[in-house]
């Protein structure tokens, strides 16, 4: 005797079972991100660094600017794990404080450049032909300036310190993002829901933040991640040249500045080797994460 399952089309009391649920776009993006080995490796490097630089004052006994005259130019030991510098300051404490300053400068400058770049690109795309032409010619002018010379000129005008360094890096970083946002929103503004919103009298702020911003989240996230690594390098370069974070405040860049001395370069390598290694490792790990996010947010990944 064969028993057949009741047919929902014949028996109305039978509730059809739901098929396999498909994952949402965010879940699929996260799955693609964590399937990327390089991105996972980047997270395993960046997360401990972030925890160390943010909590070192709770567990490390030395202050970054505390001077111990008995430990001048001493190599790594049980007391000073990474040695000490030319005035007796602990290299480990300065390395962690320098990481805190460098990451603070990078994150703040990227946040400012994201705001500027998004607003410029969105206003250009939604503002009409005249506004678009005017704004984009200004963006073209900003992109044609030699970045190194422009950076040095801005740094010499703004001066040294955390706030001027953040300002200089943020003013240098927004033009590329504005073009990316404009390209995305030029296509978006022709869609039916945006045309309908305009027809109902929606103003520019509504178009920017109700329709433009949600559709640019993937661009902003990927740009922010990759630009943080670039901002860390820019800060290190400025501080190395004496135009960024000025001593006695520590940053990875001005710690590397010690390597300009032949004596330090040859006889006391721990004073510049550890900051250089952490700088390279952090930037490489952040780039891995950025590449993983870029691949995860790529809609064409679902076709593979």
N, C-alpha and C positions, 0 to 999 in steps of 0.2 A: 504493500500500500504506500503510495507516494503522497506526502503532505506538502502542499504548496503554500507559500506565503500569501496572505491576503493582499489583494491589489487595492491601493488607495483610490484608484479611479472608480472601482466598483463598490467598495465598502467605504462610505464617508466617515465611519467611526475610526478608521485607521489613520493615525497621524504619520505623515511621511517623515522619515529620518533625514536629518540634515547631512549634506555631503561634507567632505573634508574642507575645513575652513582655510582660506588663503591668508597669508600673512600680509599685514599692512606695509606701506612703503617704508616707514621708519624701522619696523622690525627687519625687513629685508636689507635695508642699508646697514643696520647694526650687525646682522649676520655676515654680510660681505666684509665689513670692517674687521670683525674678529676672526674671519677666515684668512685674513692677510697676516702672514707670519711676521713680516717686517713691522707692521703696525703694532702687533702684540709686543714685539721686542722693544719698540719705542716706548710703549706704555710702561713696560717693566723697568726701563731706565729712568723715564721722566718722573714717575710717581715717587720713588724713593728720594730723588733729588729734591722734589718739591717739599716732601715731608721733612727732609733734613734742613733745608734752608729756612723753613718756616718755624721750626721748633728747636733749633740748635741752642737757643738761649736757655732752654729748660734743662738740657742735659750736658752741655759742654761747659766746663768750668772757666774758660778764658773769654775775655772780652776782645773784640777785634782791634781795639785801640789801646789795650793795656800793655804797658812796656815792662819788660823784665830784662834789666841790664846784664843779668848773669846768663842770659840765653841768646845773646846777639849772634846771629849767623850760625846758630846751632842746627845740625841736621836732625832728621826724624829720630824721635826717641820715645820712651814709654810715657813721658810727660807731655811733650809736644809731638803728637803723632806725625805731623807733616813738617816738622821743623819750625824755625822762627826766621824772621827777616833781619834786615840790617840794623834795626833799632830795638830788637827784642820782642816784637809782636808775634803772636801765635799765628802761623800760616793757616791752620785749620779754621780758626775762628774768622780770619779775614776771608778765607775762601767761601765759607758759608754766608757771611754777611755780604760779600761781593755777589754771590749768586742771588741773594734776596734783592739787592739793589738792581742788578742787571735784569732780572725777571720783572721787577716792578716797573722799570723803565720800558721794557719791551711790551708788557701787557697794556700799560696806560697809553703809550704812543700808538699802539695798534687800535685800541678802542677809539681814540680820537680820530685816527685816519679812517676807520670804518664809518664813523658818523659823517665825516666830511665827504668821503667818497660816495656813500649811499645817497646822501642828500643831493650832491651835485649831479650824479648820474640819473637819479629819479626825477629831479626837476627838469633836466634836459630832455628826458623822454616824454614826460607828461605836459611840459610847458608850451608846446607848440613849436612850429618851425623856426620862428625868430629866436625864441629863447634857446632852443636846441643849438642853432648855429652859433649864437654868441657864447654860450657856456662851453661848447666843445672846442671853439677856437682858443678859449682861455686854457682849457685842459691840454690842448696841443702845445701851447706855449710853455706850460709847466713841464711837459714831457720832453721838450726839446732842450731844456737847460741841462748842461753837463752835470750829472748827479754828484760826482765827487767835488767839483768846484762849488756847486750850489750848497752842498752839505757843509763844506769848510767855511764858506762865506756866512751862512746862517749861524754856524756854531761860533764864529768869531764875533758876530753881532750880538747873539743872545747871551754869550758868556758860558761859564762852567756851572755845574750843579745839576741836581736831579731834574728840576722843573725845566730849565732851558734845554737839556738834552731830550726830554720827552717832547717838547715843542718842536725842536729841530727835526727829529725823526718822523714825527707825525705829519709835518708839513711836506716831507719828502715822499711819503708813501701812498697818498690817496689817489693820484691820477689814474693809475692802472685799474684800481677798483671801480672808479667812476665809469670808465669805459665798459667794464664787464657788466655793471648794473644797467647801464643805458642799453646795451645790446639785449639783455634779457627783457627789459621792460618795453622796448620798442615793439617786440613781438607780442607782449602781454596786452598792450593798450588797444590792440585790434580785436581782442576777444570780445565775445558777446556780453559777458557780465561787466566788463569795464565800460563798454559802450553804453550799456543800460544804466550803469551808475552815473555816467556823465549826463545821459539824457534826463535822469531824475534830479539833476542839479548838484551832484557831489562835487565838492571843492577839491583843490589840490592836496590839502592835508589828508582828507579822507582817501584819496586815490593812493597817496604815498604809503600810508601806514595801514590801511585796510586791505589793499590789494597788492601794492608794490613790495612792501617788506616781507609778508609771508612767502611770496614767490621768489625771494632772493636769499632766503635763509641758507640754502646749500652753498651758494656762492660766498656769503659772508663767513660761514663757518670754516670752509676750506681756506679762504684767503687769510682769515685771522690766524689759523694754525701755522700756515707757511710763513706769514709775515712776522710772526713772533720770532722765529728763528733768524730771519733777516734783520729784525730790529736788535736782537742780541748781538749779532755781528757788527751792526752799525755802531751800537753803543761801545762795544769793545774797541773798535777802530778809533772812534773819537777820543775815548779815554786814553788809549795808547798814545795818541798824538798830543794829549794834554788839553783837549777841547771838550771833554765830556765830564765825567765825574772826577772832581779834583780831590787829591789826598787832603786830609787823612782818611776821608771816606773811602771805603773799599769797594771796588768793582773788579770783575775779571779783567777788564781792559787795562786799568791802571796797575793791576798786579803784574800783567804781562809787560808793562812799561819798564819794569825793573830789568828785563832781559836786554834792554838797550845798552846796559853797562856790560862791558866785556868781562869784568871781574865776576859779576853775578852770573852771567851766562856760563862761564867756565867752572867757577869754584862753588857756586851755591845754586845748583840747578833746581832744587826743590822749591825755590821761591817763585819760579815761573813755570816749571814743568806741570805741577798739579793744576794751577788755574787753566793752563792751555789744554790739558787733557780733559778737564771737566767741561770747558767751553766747547771743544770739538764734539765730545760725547753728547752733550745736551742738544746742540744744534742738529746733529745727525739724527738723534732720536725724535726730535720734533718734526724734522723733515719726513721721517718714516711715518709718523702719525698723520701728517698732512697728506702724504701720498695715499695712505689708506683711506682717509676721509674723502679725498677726491674720487677714488675708485668706487667707494661705497655710495656716494651721492650721484654717480653717473647713471642715468636711467638706462643707458645702453647695456649696463651690466646684467639687466634682467633678460636680455636676449641671448646671452652667452650660455 
